[in-house]
């Protein structure tokens, strides 16, 4: 069985390790753990990993957040996968830092990357993992906040949370979406 795992983020050193790039960070962890090497491909950096009898194609779009749907559309088509076999990993400011929310479908909720994916696919019926980054910003400073690095307190917990998010992406392929949601969704 093959699964597509898309981690959302922005390319470039100025965006590395920012809240908005948590999707990239989770995929980087998976690639390192399972010895995958990202290569430049169409609209993305891509690698393939294998574990527990499953193949996972890891995709980090190079289109910047607002055009993430280009990579998603391309890989779903080229791999001939239904959206149910894809999980998108993204940041979410409406969820407290460190909380994970996995859903089978949903709305973009104001997230530009998810908006473009929904526009590209014509629907929001695909699994997604929303990684809570909190909302500790002043009015009008949302963009600055998501493009900033995690605080020292958050960084102390970040690696463990990235590992948990990565485990949930693997579980999605091995135990299915419903059991993954039951095991990894945090209140």
N, C-alpha and C positions, 0 to 999 in steps of 0.2 A: 504494500500500500504506500502511496506517495501523498505527502502533505506539503502545502505551501505555507510558510510562516513569514509574514511581512512585518518588519520592524520599522516604524515610522521615525523620521528624523530629518535633519538637514546636513548636507555635506559641508566640509570645510573645518579647519582647526578652530575657528572662532565659535563653532557650535558644539564641539566635542564636549561631552560630559555635562551638557545643560539638561534641564528638566525636559525640554521638548525632544531630546534625543534618547530618551529612555528605551525606545524601541530598538534603536541601533545598539545600545549598551547590552540589552538582553541577547540580541543575536550575536554580538561579539563574544559574549560569554559562551553561548552554545557552540560557536565555531571553534573556540579554543578548547573547550572540554572534549569535543568529538573530532578534533583534528581536521576541521574544515578550513579551507583557505579562500577568502573572498577574492573574486576576480571581477574585473570590469566587464559588464555585459549590457544588454539593451536596457536603458533607463535605470540601471541599478548596479550594485555590487551583489554578486550571487555566489553561493556555495551550496554544496549538497553534503548532508551528513546522514549516517545510518546508525540506528540503535534500535534494539528490541524488535528486530524484524521489519522496521519501518524506514522509509526514506523521507527526509525532510529537506525541502529546498528552501534555503534561507535567503530572503531578498531584502536589501536595504536600498530603497529608491534613491536615485541621484538627481531626481527632478525637483528637489526641495519639497517641503511639506505640502504646499498648496497644489501640487500637481501629482500627488502620490498615486492617483488612479491610473496614470499611464503605465507604471510598472505593474500594478495589480492586474489590469486588463491584459497586458502582454503575457504575463506568466500564467494566468488562468487559461488563456487561449493556447499558448504554446505547449503547456503541460497537459492540456485537455482535462482540467480538473473542474469539478463543480465548486461554487463558492463555499459549500459546506465543508470542503476539505482544505479550507484556508483559514488561518487565524491571523488577525492584524493586531499588533501590539503597539499601544500608543499611550501617551501621557494624558492625564485628566485632572484639571484643576478643581473640578467639583467633588472630587473624592479626597479624603484626608491622606496625607503623605503615608506611603507604605501599604495602603490597602489595595487589594486586587479585586477587580470585578470582571468576571468572564460572563459574556452573554452570547446567545445564539444569533441575535440580531439586535437592531436598535437604530436610533437616530444619531446623526453626527454630533448633536449636543453642542453646536457652536465650534467644533473642532474642524479646521480647514482641511486637514488631511483626510479625515473621514468624509467630509462633504464632497471632496473631489472623487473619492472612491465610489460613493453613492451615485454621483452624477455619471461616472464612467460605467458602472454596472447597471444603473437604472433602478436600483433598489438597495436597501440596507440589510438584506438577509444573508449575512455572513458572520461567522464567529469573530469576536474581538475580545482582547484582554486590555482593560483600561487600568493603567498603573497610576494610582493616586499620587499626585505631586503637591497637593494642598493648594491653598489660595491665600497665602500670606503676602498680599500686595495691596497697595493703595489704589483708590479709584483711578482708572485710566492708565494703570501701570501693568496690565496683564501681559502685554507683549514682552516688556522688559523682564518680568518675572519668569515666564516660561523659557526665555532665552538666557537666563542666568544659571550659574552653577548651583548645585545643592549646598546647603549650609553645612558647617562642620558637624553639627549634631546629626543632620540627615546622612552625611557621608559615613558616619560611624555605623549606620544600619544598612546603607545602600547595597553593599555586596551581598549580604544575606537575602535582601529583598529581590535583587536581580536573579540570584540563584533560584529562588522560589518561583519567580515568574517564568524562568527558563524550564524548570521542572514541569510547570503547568502546560507549557507548549508541547513538551514531549508526551505528557499524559493525554493531551488532546488526541494525539494519534494512536495511543496504545489502549486507553480505557474508555475513550469516547467523550464527547462534550458534556453530557449530563453528569457523569461521575466526576469529571474534572471540575465542573462548577461546584459540585457538592464538596469536593475536597479542598479547593483552593480559594474560593470566594471568601473574603473576610468581611466581617461586619464593621 
